[in-house]
Amino acid sequence: MKFDPSIVQTSLPSPLGPIVIAATSKGLAGLWFVENQRYLPPELTGQVGAPVWPSSPDHPVLKKASQQLADYFTHQRSRFDVPLDLASGTLFQQAVWRALLAIPHGDTVSYGEVSLRIGRPNAVRAVGAAVGRNPISIIVPCHRVMGADGSLTGYAGGLDRKTALLKLEGAFQESML
């Protein structure tokens, strides 16, 4: 993934562990869990040679996203309206991520359903890879995608977090285990 060089970031607490959010002038470009998160950008991991994104907690997009996430976790918000910058992904990934935005709060769909929604019915595995690389967890709701049989499947933030998010939204029943 290639992120805009003007990106800034801040961190915030959540019931599921600390989160880092990142934004450009166009919108929110990233949301990752700090701990046990796959695919963290090197700019957040301290990888040698990678520039560190500057902290900017007063950035308007980051402030709006922080408030909306706080409201989400306290059941005061089920939809996000923070502007998004999905430009870090390929055109295919962006199509998948836009399809995820259409999954309503409290609902789930299969990877196959997402591939149908983007007009690529034979691209289920590629859809799965794009879902896994979603850089804006929670707000672009990749946690709402399940296996073809309704089973709980991978989540870059960990299956325990995926379960917690689905329970928060009322989309997860214990019988799904």
Buried (B, 14 or more C-beta within 10 A) or exposed (E): BEBBEEBBBBBBEBEBBEBBBBBBEBBBBBBBBBEEBEEBBEBBEEEEEEEEBEEBEEBEBBBBBBEBBBEBBEEEBEEBEBBBBBBBBEEBBBBBBBBBBEBEBEEBBBBBBBBBBBEBEEBBEBBBBBBBBBBBBBBBBBBBBBBEEEEBBBBBBBEEBBBBBBEBBEBBEEEEE
